[in-house]
Amino acid sequence: MELYSGKIAFFYDLFFEHIKEDEYFYEYFIKLNDGPALEIGSGTGRLLIPYLRSGLRVSGVEPSAQMIEICNQKAEKINLHPTVYQQFLQDLDIQEQYKTIYMPLFVFQNIIKREDAIKALNKVYKYLLPEGQVLISTYFPWNDPTGTYDQTWRINAIREIEGSTTVLSESISFDKFEQIQTKYFKFESFKNNKLEESFIVPAHLRFYSRFELEGMLESAGFKDIQVYGDYTFYEASSNSNALIFTAKKA
Ligand SMILES: C[S@@+](CC[C@H](N)C(=O)[O-])C[C@H]1O[C@@H](n2cnc3c(N)ncnc32)[C@H](O)[C@@H]1O
């Protein structure tokens, strides 16, 4: 099963829709840049829908048909009709340009092939208006980048829905030479204490060091590169978990 497709799209909201820590951060820059914005990997609309509701001009790019369908269903309930292009960022082919392009929840790290990641940055550059800004959230496995994960299952969260209990567990492996972490998500659904369904999906994430991503942004033509920590407006430091890179079209 593909990540973010089929049933996973449904489970996404069950486990991740509540995340709020980054909402104000992107909203602040979208307003500051004063123009249309594009969310890359807009998913089920966790950010897109509240931004549209508050009157921001935001569209999305999302390759998963199921994620888009869930986003549209939620939006229709409050009479919103988001524009979401069903495409991969690295192949993006659209007519509009934007003042802000933002990539929340480490979506840039989901692009595993290095040539695709470079293509993706070139596409962002192309679809930004002059002086437009990109925001890219990333994280690094500071706790254990040496690859000594023990690969055991750890329960991450448990949710109750329609009389059944779903347990999400995670197991992680890390290829340090390739800079790729593979996180296996295991979903187990129980009804009346009986296991009804169980499946495992791998999620690959490529890691970027600070200077590596800065160099890639420079090579793609960006200027004014800054790195913020943890969705605050402070510069990132060694204590930051999430690094949010911002850069402008030259
Ligand atoms: C972690 S989810 C984030 C969803 C949403 N932005 C949020 O914050 O809740 C990552 C999303 O990025 C999408 N995605 C993965 N690779 C992508 C790519 N190459 N181009 C655009 N979107 C991609 C996935 O399908 C998924 O919906």
PDBQT file of the ligand as one rigid body, heavy atoms in Angstrom, charges set to zero:
ROOT
HETATM    1  C1  LIG A 301       2.924  14.691   6.003  1.00  0.00    +0.000 C 
HETATM    2  S1  LIG A 301       1.702  14.939   4.787  1.00  0.00    +0.000 S 
HETATM    3  C2  LIG A 301       1.278  16.634   5.084  1.00  0.00    +0.000 C 
HETATM    4  C3  LIG A 301      -0.144  16.975   4.676  1.00  0.00    +0.000 C 
HETATM    5  C4  LIG A 301      -0.560  18.407   5.007  1.00  0.00    +0.000 C 
HETATM    6  N1  LIG A 301       0.290  19.395   4.365  1.00  0.00    +0.000 N 
HETATM    7  C5  LIG A 301      -0.504  18.641   6.499  1.00  0.00    +0.000 C 
HETATM    8  O1  LIG A 301       0.292  19.481   6.906  1.00  0.00    +0.000 OA
HETATM    9  O2  LIG A 301      -1.254  18.002   7.231  1.00  0.00    +0.000 OA
HETATM   10  C6  LIG A 301       2.667  15.029   3.323  1.00  0.00    +0.000 C 
HETATM   11  C7  LIG A 301       1.826  15.172   2.046  1.00  0.00    +0.000 C 
HETATM   12  O3  LIG A 301       2.718  15.449   0.968  1.00  0.00    +0.000 OA
HETATM   13  C8  LIG A 301       2.302  14.714  -0.166  1.00  0.00    +0.000 C 
HETATM   14  N2  LIG A 301       3.467  14.500  -1.034  1.00  0.00    +0.000 N 
HETATM   15  C9  LIG A 301       4.390  13.505  -0.948  1.00  0.00    +0.000 A 
HETATM   16  N3  LIG A 301       5.303  13.623  -1.919  1.00  0.00    +0.000 NA
HETATM   17  C10 LIG A 301       4.968  14.740  -2.637  1.00  0.00    +0.000 A 
HETATM   18  C11 LIG A 301       5.524  15.380  -3.783  1.00  0.00    +0.000 A 
HETATM   19  N4  LIG A 301       6.617  14.895  -4.389  1.00  0.00    +0.000 N 
HETATM   20  N5  LIG A 301       4.925  16.504  -4.258  1.00  0.00    +0.000 NA
HETATM   21  C12 LIG A 301       3.823  17.002  -3.632  1.00  0.00    +0.000 A 
HETATM   22  N6  LIG A 301       3.255  16.418  -2.559  1.00  0.00    +0.000 NA
HETATM   23  C13 LIG A 301       3.808  15.303  -2.064  1.00  0.00    +0.000 A 
HETATM   24  C14 LIG A 301       1.726  13.431   0.399  1.00  0.00    +0.000 C 
HETATM   25  O4  LIG A 301       0.851  12.780  -0.516  1.00  0.00    +0.000 OA
HETATM   26  C15 LIG A 301       1.060  13.928   1.682  1.00  0.00    +0.000 C 
HETATM   27  O5  LIG A 301      -0.288  14.254   1.489  1.00  0.00    +0.000 OA
ENDROOT
TORSDOF 0
